[in-house]
Amino acid sequence: MTANTNRRPQRASARGVPRRSLFSRAVRVRRDGSPVHDRLRPLQPGRSELREYDLDTYGTFRNRPRDRLQGHEVLQQMWLRLHRGAQRGRSGISAQNPALALPDAVHRRVTELQRLHGLFSEARVRQMSWIQNAAMNLRILRGAGVPPDVVATLGREVQRHARTHGLGGALDLDAVFARPLASR
């Protein structure tokens, strides 16, 4: 029996984790490559109920006051303000910035790690490129225990967002995962 070469297999990232996209739930794949559907409709920006580690844009994230989740941006608001003059949630680059739904305890840990690594220092953030800022924040998310497929998806969405808003360069997600968070 020959293999069916007409069927295109579902792509996975270089790390072998399923690909996710903004406004969709995780796509799990069986060993034979067929998708496992979890009967969830795609997210409607600003309207769908968010679950832990779902993604939405920052501008519509706050429309769900009872979800007990905190929105976390990988391309930090401070970087956007210092380098692009963006006001939180008002300008396109800030309002459309991908945000990750984190439970309070994880968000507190992420904030602690950001502070430890100098990401609340305007002087330090002013010297960073968007790539350096996003890469450090992605490493921090991994250090705080966020699943790798979520971090990889968020990294791809941040890169797409940066490209849409004219930020040059490319984020190397393999390097982000290969280089662990250094302790300070």
C-alpha positions in Angstrom: 0.0 0.0 0.0 1.4 3.4 -0.9 1.1 6.5 1.2 -1.4 9.2 0.0 0.8 12.0 -1.1 -2.1 14.3 -2.0 -2.9 14.9 1.7 -1.0 17.7 3.2 0.0 17.1 6.8 -0.7 19.6 9.5 2.3 21.8 10.1 3.9 21.9 13.6 6.5 24.2 14.8 10.2 23.4 14.9 9.8 22.3 18.5 7.0 19.8 17.6 4.3 21.7 19.4 0.9 22.4 17.7 0.5 25.7 15.9 -2.1 28.1 17.2 -3.3 31.3 15.8 -4.8 34.4 17.3 -8.5 34.0 18.0 -8.4 30.2 17.8 -8.1 27.5 20.4 -5.2 25.0 20.4 -5.2 22.5 17.5 -4.3 19.1 18.8 -3.2 16.5 16.3 -3.4 12.7 16.5 -0.3 10.6 15.6 -1.7 10.1 12.1 -1.8 13.9 11.6 -5.6 14.3 11.8 -6.9 17.2 13.9 -8.7 16.6 17.2 -11.5 19.1 17.5 -12.6 20.2 20.9 -16.0 21.6 19.8 -15.0 25.2 20.5 -15.8 28.0 18.2 -13.1 30.5 17.3 -12.8 33.4 19.6 -14.6 36.6 18.7 -12.3 39.5 19.6 -13.6 41.3 22.6 -16.7 39.1 22.9 -15.9 35.5 23.5 -15.3 34.3 27.0 -11.6 33.9 27.6 -9.9 30.9 29.2 -6.5 30.7 30.7 -3.8 31.2 28.0 -6.2 32.4 25.3 -5.1 35.3 23.1 -6.9 38.5 22.2 -5.9 42.0 21.3 -5.1 44.4 24.2 -7.7 46.9 23.0 -10.6 44.4 23.4 -9.1 42.4 26.3 -10.6 44.6 29.1 -14.2 44.1 27.9 -14.5 41.0 30.1 -14.4 42.3 33.7 -15.5 39.1 35.4 -13.1 36.6 33.9 -10.4 37.0 36.7 -7.7 36.9 34.0 -5.0 39.5 33.4 -3.9 40.5 30.0 -0.2 40.3 29.4 1.5 41.9 26.3 4.8 40.5 25.1 5.7 43.7 23.2 5.6 45.8 26.3 3.4 48.9 26.6 6.4 50.8 27.9 8.4 49.9 24.8 5.5 51.1 22.6 5.3 54.4 24.5 9.0 55.0 24.5 9.7 54.1 20.9 6.4 54.8 19.1 4.6 57.3 21.4 1.7 54.9 21.8 -1.0 55.5 24.4 -2.2 52.4 26.2 -5.0 50.8 24.3 -5.7 53.9 22.2 -3.4 53.9 19.2 -3.5 51.0 16.7 -0.2 49.5 17.6 -1.2 49.4 21.3 -4.9 48.4 20.8 -4.0 45.7 18.4 -1.1 44.3 20.4 -1.6 40.6 21.2 -2.4 39.9 24.8 -2.3 36.6 26.7 -4.9 35.7 29.3 -3.0 34.9 32.5 -4.4 33.8 35.9 -3.5 36.3 38.7 -0.8 34.1 40.3 1.0 33.6 37.0 0.7 37.3 36.1 2.2 38.2 39.5 5.2 35.8 38.8 5.6 37.3 35.3 5.7 40.8 36.8 8.2 39.7 39.4 10.5 38.3 36.7 10.1 41.4 34.5 11.1 43.6 37.5 14.1 41.3 38.2 15.3 41.5 34.6 15.0 45.3 34.4 11.9 45.5 32.2 10.4 48.2 34.4 13.4 50.5 33.8 12.7 53.1 31.2 16.4 53.5 30.6 16.9 49.8 29.9 13.7 49.4 27.7 14.7 52.6 25.7 17.9 50.8 24.7 16.1 47.6 23.5 14.8 46.8 20.0 11.3 45.4 19.8 12.9 42.0 19.1 15.0 42.1 22.3 11.9 43.3 24.3 9.6 40.6 22.9 12.3 37.8 23.3 12.9 38.7 26.9 9.2 38.7 27.7 8.7 35.4 25.9 11.6 33.9 28.0 10.0 35.3 31.1 6.6 33.6 30.2 8.5 30.3 29.9 10.2 30.9 33.2 6.8 31.5 34.8 5.5 28.2 33.6 3.4 29.2 30.6 3.2 26.2 28.2 5.6 26.2 25.2 2.9 26.0 22.5 1.2 29.1 24.0 4.5 31.0 24.1 5.3 30.0 20.5 1.9 31.1 19.3 2.1 34.4 21.1 5.6 34.9 19.6 4.3 34.4 16.1 1.4 36.7 16.7 3.7 39.4 18.1 5.9 39.1 15.0 2.9 39.4 12.7 1.8 42.5 14.7 5.2 44.1 14.5 5.4 43.5 10.8 1.9 45.0 10.3 3.0 48.1 12.1 6.3 48.6 10.2 8.8 47.3 12.8 11.7 45.7 11.0 13.5 42.5 11.8 12.4 39.1 12.7 11.9 37.3 16.1 13.8 34.0 16.2 11.6 31.8 18.3 14.0 28.9 18.2 16.6 31.1 19.8 14.1 32.2 22.4 13.4 28.6 23.4 17.1 27.5 23.2 18.3 30.3 25.5 16.9 29.8 29.0 16.0 32.7 31.3 19.2 33.8 33.1 18.8 34.2 36.8 19.9 37.5 38.3 
